Amino acid sequence: MSAIKPEALSQAIIKTLEEYQGVTEEAAAKGIMQTAEAAVSELQSSAPAGAGRYGSWDKYLRGWKRTKLSQTKKGYSEVIHNPKRYQLAHLLEHGHALRNGGRARAFPHIAPVAEHAEKMLIDNIKQNLNH
């Protein structure tokens, strides 16, 4: 450790904080990617299985993807979505009105994964900061 003159102290602190900022941004981006991958695989395994009236749910299950939205100075973000069967996601999650009255049963499978992903994200970022 070298001695720092009082007039150079502020510059040394700024330099150290800038280095740490790079490390934390990297850890956050890596944590977001890890969490998104885990959430997609969890969605694929927790979504309704079997065959419905109009065929199997295989295409819906395989349709979940993660897409990198942006990596800017303001942050890094990814979105988890089902680009091919997006119409079904809301209907399955919340149920819907039937043509002849009544309601279709809801299959909540997105909300539990979202809650778990929130907790997982914090853990992944902490783990990446410690490495």
C-alpha positions as CSV (number, residue, x, y, z in Angstrom):
1,M,0.0,0.0,0.0
2,S,1.4,3.3,-1.0
3,A,1.1,6.6,0.8
4,I,-1.4,9.1,-0.6
5,K,-1.1,12.8,-0.2
6,P,-4.1,14.6,1.1
7,E,-4.7,16.5,-2.1
8,A,-4.7,13.2,-4.1
9,L,-7.1,11.5,-1.7
10,S,-10.3,12.4,-3.5
11,Q,-8.9,11.2,-6.9
12,A,-7.8,7.9,-5.3
13,I,-11.3,7.3,-3.8
14,I,-13.0,8.1,-7.2
15,K,-10.6,5.7,-9.0
16,T,-11.4,2.9,-6.5
17,L,-15.1,3.5,-6.7
18,E,-15.0,3.4,-10.5
19,E,-13.2,0.1,-10.4
20,Y,-15.8,-1.3,-8.0
21,Q,-18.6,0.0,-10.1
22,G,-17.3,-2.1,-13.1
23,V,-17.2,-5.2,-10.9
24,T,-20.7,-4.7,-9.6
25,E,-22.1,-4.0,-13.0
26,E,-20.5,-7.2,-14.3
27,A,-21.8,-9.2,-11.3
28,A,-25.4,-7.8,-11.8
29,A,-25.4,-8.6,-15.6
30,K,-24.1,-12.2,-14.9
31,G,-26.7,-12.6,-12.2
32,I,-29.5,-11.4,-14.5
33,M,-28.5,-13.9,-17.2
34,Q,-28.3,-16.8,-14.7
35,T,-31.6,-16.0,-13.2
36,A,-33.3,-15.6,-16.6
37,E,-31.9,-19.0,-17.8
38,A,-33.1,-20.7,-14.6
39,A,-36.6,-19.0,-14.8
40,V,-37.0,-20.2,-18.4
41,S,-36.2,-23.8,-17.5
42,E,-38.5,-23.5,-14.5
43,L,-41.4,-22.2,-16.6
44,Q,-40.9,-25.0,-19.1
45,S,-41.1,-27.5,-16.3
46,S,-43.9,-25.9,-14.3
47,A,-46.4,-25.0,-17.0
48,P,-49.5,-27.1,-17.6
49,A,-48.7,-30.5,-19.0
50,G,-50.6,-33.1,-20.9
51,A,-53.1,-32.6,-23.7
52,G,-55.8,-30.1,-23.9
53,R,-58.9,-30.0,-26.1
54,Y,-56.9,-28.6,-29.0
55,G,-53.8,-30.7,-28.7
56,S,-50.8,-31.0,-26.4
57,W,-49.1,-28.2,-24.6
58,D,-45.6,-29.1,-25.9
59,K,-45.3,-26.1,-28.2
60,Y,-46.4,-23.8,-25.4
61,L,-43.8,-25.3,-23.0
62,R,-41.0,-25.1,-25.6
63,G,-41.9,-21.6,-26.5
64,W,-40.5,-19.9,-23.4
65,K,-37.4,-17.8,-24.3
66,R,-35.3,-15.1,-22.7
67,T,-34.3,-12.1,-24.8
68,K,-31.6,-9.6,-24.0
69,L,-33.3,-6.2,-24.1
70,S,-30.4,-3.8,-23.5
71,Q,-27.0,-3.3,-22.0
72,T,-26.5,0.4,-21.5
73,K,-24.9,2.7,-18.9
74,K,-28.3,2.7,-17.1
75,G,-28.3,-1.1,-16.8
76,Y,-28.7,-4.6,-18.2
77,S,-32.1,-6.2,-18.8
78,E,-33.6,-9.4,-20.1
79,V,-37.2,-10.3,-20.7
80,I,-38.7,-13.8,-20.4
81,H,-41.6,-14.4,-22.8
82,N,-43.4,-16.9,-25.0
83,P,-43.1,-15.3,-28.5
84,K,-45.0,-18.0,-30.4
85,R,-47.9,-18.7,-27.9
86,Y,-48.1,-15.4,-26.1
87,Q,-51.9,-15.4,-26.3
88,L,-52.1,-18.5,-24.1
89,A,-49.9,-17.2,-21.2
90,H,-52.5,-14.8,-19.8
91,L,-55.4,-17.1,-20.4
92,L,-53.8,-20.0,-18.7
93,E,-52.5,-17.9,-15.8
94,H,-55.8,-16.3,-14.9
95,G,-58.5,-18.4,-16.6
96,H,-61.0,-16.9,-19.0
97,A,-64.7,-16.7,-19.7
98,L,-66.2,-19.6,-21.7
99,R,-68.4,-19.2,-24.7
100,N,-71.5,-20.8,-23.1
101,G,-71.0,-19.2,-19.7
102,G,-68.8,-20.0,-16.8
103,R,-65.1,-19.7,-16.5
104,A,-62.1,-21.9,-17.5
105,R,-59.9,-23.1,-14.7
106,A,-56.7,-21.0,-14.1
107,F,-53.3,-22.7,-14.2
108,P,-51.1,-20.3,-12.2
109,H,-47.6,-21.1,-13.4
110,I,-46.0,-17.7,-14.2
111,A,-46.5,-15.8,-10.9
112,P,-44.8,-18.4,-8.7
113,V,-41.8,-18.5,-11.1
114,A,-41.6,-14.7,-11.0
115,E,-41.6,-14.6,-7.2
116,H,-38.9,-17.3,-7.1
117,A,-36.8,-15.4,-9.7
118,E,-36.8,-12.2,-7.7
119,K,-35.3,-14.1,-4.7
120,M,-32.9,-16.0,-7.0
121,L,-31.7,-12.8,-8.6
122,I,-30.6,-11.3,-5.3
123,D,-28.8,-14.5,-4.4
124,N,-27.1,-14.8,-7.8
125,I,-25.8,-11.2,-7.7
126,K,-24.4,-11.6,-4.1
127,Q,-22.8,-14.9,-5.2
128,N,-21.2,-13.2,-8.2
129,L,-19.9,-10.3,-6.1
130,N,-18.2,-12.8,-3.7
131,H,-16.3,-14.5,-6.5
